[in-house]
Amino acid sequence: MNGMMKDEMTPRERMEAFGSGDPIDRIPCTCHLSEYGARLTGVSIAAYHHSSDLMVGGALEVFKKLRLDSVSVGPDLLGLPEALGSRLAFSDWERPQLAEPAIRSYEDMDRIGELDLERDGRLPLFLEALERIDRAIGREVRVSTGVGGPFTTAALLRGTDHFLRDLVINPESAHLLLEKATNAVLRYMDAARDRGISCSIGEPLASGDVISPRHFREFALPYLSRICEWVRSKAGKGPTLHICGHTGSIWSDMADTGAAFLSLDNTIDLEDAKTAVGRRVGLTGNVPPVEVLMNGTIAGVTEAAKACIDKAFDTPKGFVLSSGCTVPLDTPLPNILAMKEAARRFGAIPIDRESLF
């Protein structure tokens, strides 16, 4: 992409000023990338997931090529369930999948003990990688990590179909499992914080496409609120919370968790979300990852990013341009760069509204 504009601030300077409410040069730009660094470095996904060296190499290559406003490494949605006993299936060129849940029946609940961060699953690899990445580039960019929220973690420990039935026929046991999942999330977040790493939360299985608002309020909201309160007590503000799919019926509940930012799927109209909860919480999103970032053109990415900026740049609690969800592994690098360039060109502060049309 010829003629790229240059940033006036480093990603770390921008995000620190943004978090403090100080002036910034442009709207921040991030992206849900997950294992994308493995693609950039040409290593198999399975190998990447079992080597801190490959995780570090992937993250450094992502930052070198993209210079987005944050760099993140797992354990994402599956790391905690695996560490607590679920079995995963790994592939060379696709993201891992749940192969066998830890709990076939609630008689197995005792198998889930307190998380050992030095031994369980691949958590030691993730924490080592985060420390090394922060040492390498932490002066230039904030290093973060992402973890599945308690509802998604519990579902992946029990098996999603079984867990969703449990909400109706066995709610007491579902709550017991949610307690264990919440404690595991907090232990991981505490370990990350001890290393100077912030942590975002992903709750895709608490989506309005999966459960009702009533079930969200009973089985997801209390546990997310506990986690967000813990984060606020340590960091002074809540984490970013991402929930996939249609969430309009629970936006107020999502804000009630105490999250600082809501990361919204591209199924959501950012202007509607801004009107509904923008005075309570910041917004992140939501360039479509499949239709636009993977399958679209550079011009199409630019137009989608401009539309997001136009709708949400004046969100009272702040706006971060990002993908609507995790980008597919086959997403062309130039398309992600086009989103970043749109943040530079059309998100420069002060925003020139005429340039967006």
C-alpha positions, 0 to 999 in steps of 0.5 A: 500500500503506497502512500501510507501515512505515518503515526505520530505516537507509538502504539503504547503511547497511544493506548496509554493516552487513550486510557487516561483520556489524554489527546491521541493522534488517531483512533486506536486500531486492534484486531482479533488475530489469535493464531494468525502469527503462525500463518505469518511465520509459516509454522503449523498451528499444532506446533505453534500451540505447543511451543513458546518459541513459536508463539513469541516468533509469531507475535513479533512478526505480527507486530513487525508487519502490522504495528497494531495497537496491541499484541496478544497471545492466548490461551483464548477460549480453549486453554483453560478447559484443556488445563482443567481436563478437557481434551483438544484436537490439534491440526496443522492448518486449522484452529484447535477444537474441543475433542472431549469435555472433562465432565461427562457427568457431575459426578466427575466434578471432583476431577476439576481442582484448583488451577496449577499455573505452573503445570496444567495444560499449556498455561506455562507456555502461554505465560512464558511467551507473554513474558518474553514478548513483553521484554522484546517489544513492551516498550513500544506496544502493550502486550495482552492476553485473552481468555474465555469467560466463565460461561464459555469455560464451563460449557467447554468443560461439560460439553456445550449441548449438555451444559445448555440443557443443564441450565434448565434441568440441572441449574444447581450443578451448572452454578457449581461448575460456573464457580469453578470456571470463575475461579480458574479465570481469576487465577489466570488473570491474576498470573497475567497481571503479576507479569504486567499483562492485561487480559480481555474476556471472550464469552461467545457461548453467552451470545443472544444467538445461544441463550436467552437474556433471562439465562444470561442474567442468571448464569453469565452476568453474576460471574462476569460481574465478579471478574470485572469487579476484581479487574477494577480493584486491581487496574482501576477499570474493567476489562474488554468483554467480547460476546459474539453474535446478536447481543442487542437484548443484553447490551445493558447487562453487558455494561452492568458487568463493569467491563470498560469496553464492549467488543461487538460482532459485525452483526451489530450496528455500532450506532445503535450500540453507541446510543444504547450504552455508549455513555456507560462503556466504550465500544470496539469493532466491528469490521466483518472478519469473513465477508470483508477482511478475508474475502473482500478487497482493500477498497471494501475493507477501507469502506467498512472501516470508514463506516465503523469510524463514522458510526462510533468515533464519538462514543462518549467512553471511547472507540477502538476500530477492530475486527468484529470477531477473530479473523480467519487464518487465511485473511490476506495481510494487505486487508488487515493493513488496509484497516490499520491505514483507514484508522490512520487516514480517516481516524486522525484526531480531530475527525474530519467527518467529510472525509468519511463520505 
